[in-house]
């Protein structure tokens, strides 16, 4: 083989190697491009997922804040309503308490009321002997109806007339005035107790008003029938 043939073979080998190199390079380039595109898509999807998760997290936070704010506003509104109801009830009770002061000013009707309160208390206690307390200003009215109250009680239960001892040492507080607006007061009525002081029937006008308001809140309505009386230990 002469030099010319050797040269041709070398050139053919070079062209073959170059072609293979170019084809390999193209394969590598295509493969790299595909891997790059896949990786890029994966990165894009991963970022999209992160963005969606972040959006969902922030959306939940917004919803939670909305619920918290709504709950706070609702509670604030309820407190305002309850405060308004409380203020209204208190104003109604104050107005009713002022009206109670007029009850004892009409001696004729108040005398009849005292008798009914005494009979009612006797029926509640059912004691043969009781201690009665009243306001000092009401003592003469109370003593004037004792006999008729005893008689009515005895007829209702078909028992002997009870003994009623009027306490002349301790009186119920007087009616409220501008001078004792913050001190103890009594708008009228009586308190009866067993002689040993173990059972007490507080049948004052103020106690009856308290009972009515406790039972009728938030809609305050005075009952047609007499209010119930509280029992406890005398002080």
Secondary structure, DSSP 4 states (H G I P E B T S, - for coil): --HHHHHHHHHHHHHHHHHHHHHHHHHHHHHHHHHHHHHHHHHHHHHHHHHHHHHHHHHHHHHHHHHHHHHHHHHHHHHHHHHHHHHHHHHHHHHHHHHHHHHTTSHHHHHHHHHHHHHHHHHHH--SEEEEE-BGGGHHHHHHHHHHHHHHHHHHHT-PPPEEEE-SSS-B-----STTTTS----SEEEEEETTSS-EEEEEHHHHHHHHHHHH-SS----SSPPP-EEE---
